[in-house]
Amino acid sequence: MKKGRVLNWFSPVVIVLVFIMISSCEKNSKFDKSELLGSWASTDLVDSLDFKSENDLYKNGDHFNYSLSGDSITIQYNGILYILVKPTTHSFKLQGNELTIDFRPSCYGFRPQEIRFIRN
């Protein structure tokens, strides 16, 4: 009978501990999307990004649509040339005035590499 009581007490404790562990492992990628707005220059000065609104991005003058989801950014060309380009999704990290986007394996109009940007 003691074994049954111990299991009855132990099971809820394990469930609560597992829930706490899973909750603490979630990425803290919540930020105000307006933090991304503005001009950014790549650290090698090859690319410049200008986030004009919550879905309009300009890269060296070319227009792209973008959307954010957690720590991912989805980008699709929407320039004056009529080119049907599928959107691609890439990981990104925003820390203060530094933005890093990994454009691998490919993203139309971008070099296929991780690029670091600094806010202008």
Buried (B, 14 or more C-beta within 10 A) or exposed (E): EEEEEEEEEEEEEEEEEEEEEEEEEEEEEEEEEEEBEEBBBBEEEEBBBBBEEEEBBBBEEBBBEBBBEEBBBBBBBBBEEEEEBEBBEBBBBBEEEEBBBBBBEEBBBBBEEBBBBBBE
